[in-house]
Amino acid sequence: MTKLFLSLHVLAALVAVGPVTIAASMFPATLRRALGDPSDGDARTTLRTLHRICRVYAAVGIAVPLSGLATAGSLGIMGDGWLIASIVLTTAAVAVLAVLILPAQDLALAGTAGSAPPVSTPPAPARLAMLTGVFNLLWATVTVLMIIRPGSTTGA
C-alpha cells in the first residue's frame, strides 16, 4: 500500500504543482505586457487562462498533501523532523498561493479590464513575480526535503 500512496503522491505533485508553478511564473510577464499595451487583447486572454490554470490546479493540488500524509502514515514517519518541516513549508506555500498570489491575480485581471476604472490598484508585476518566486522556492525546498530526507532510516 505504501508504494501506491507514494506513487499517487509523486503523480499528484507533478500533475498539480507543476502547472501552478509554471502558470504563476508566466503571469507577471504577461501582466507587464497587458499593462504596457492596454489594447493587447491577447495578453488579457493569456492572463485569464494563466489565472484559471492556477485556480484549477491549486484545487487539484489538495491531493498532494493528502497522499503525502497517507504515505507518511503507512511508513510510520509522521514524527520525523524532515517531514514536519515539509508539512510546515507546504502549508506556507498553500498560504502564499491562496492568500497572496490568487487574489493579486484577481486584482490584476480587474485592473486590466479596460472597460471601467479598477476598484483598487492592480498589483505591481514585480511584486507578483516576487510572491511567485517565494511560492516556487517553498515547493523546491519541500521537493529537496522529500528526496534527501535528512535523518531518515526508512530506506524508502
Residue pairs with C-beta under 8 A, 6 or more apart in sequence:
1 74
2 71
2 74
2 75
2 156
5 67
5 70
5 71
5 74
6 71
6 156
8 63
8 67
8 70
9 64
9 67
9 68
9 70
9 71
12 60
12 61
12 63
12 64
12 67
13 64
13 143
15 57
15 60
16 57
16 58
16 60
16 61
16 63
16 64
17 57
17 61
17 64
17 139
19 53
19 57
20 53
20 54
20 57
20 58
20 61
20 97
21 132
21 135
21 136
21 139
23 50
23 51
23 53
23 54
23 57
24 50
24 54
24 97
24 101
24 105
24 132
24 135
24 136
25 129
25 132
25 136
26 46
26 50
27 47
27 50
27 51
27 54
27 105
27 108
27 128
27 132
28 125
28 126
28 128
28 129
28 132
29 125
29 129
30 43
30 46
30 47
30 50
31 43
31 47
31 108
31 112
31 122
31 125
31 128
32 125
33 40
33 43
34 40
34 43
34 44
34 47
34 112
35 111
35 112
35 122
35 125
37 43
38 112
38 114
43 112
44 109
44 112
44 113
44 114
47 105
47 108
47 109
47 112
48 109
50 105
51 102
51 105
51 106
51 109
54 97
54 101
54 102
54 105
55 102
58 97
58 98
58 102
61 94
64 90
65 87
65 90
65 94
68 86
68 90
72 78
72 80
72 83
75 154
75 156
77 83
77 152
77 154
80 149
80 151
80 152
81 150
81 151
82 145
82 148
82 149
82 150
82 151
82 152
85 145
86 142
86 145
86 146
89 138
89 141
89 142
89 145
90 138
90 142
92 138
93 135
93 138
93 139
93 142
96 131
96 134
96 135
96 138
97 135
100 131
101 128
101 131
101 132
101 135
104 123
104 127
104 128
104 131
105 128
107 118
107 120
107 121
107 122
107 123
108 122
108 123
108 128
110 118
110 119
110 122
111 118
111 120
111 121
111 122
112 122
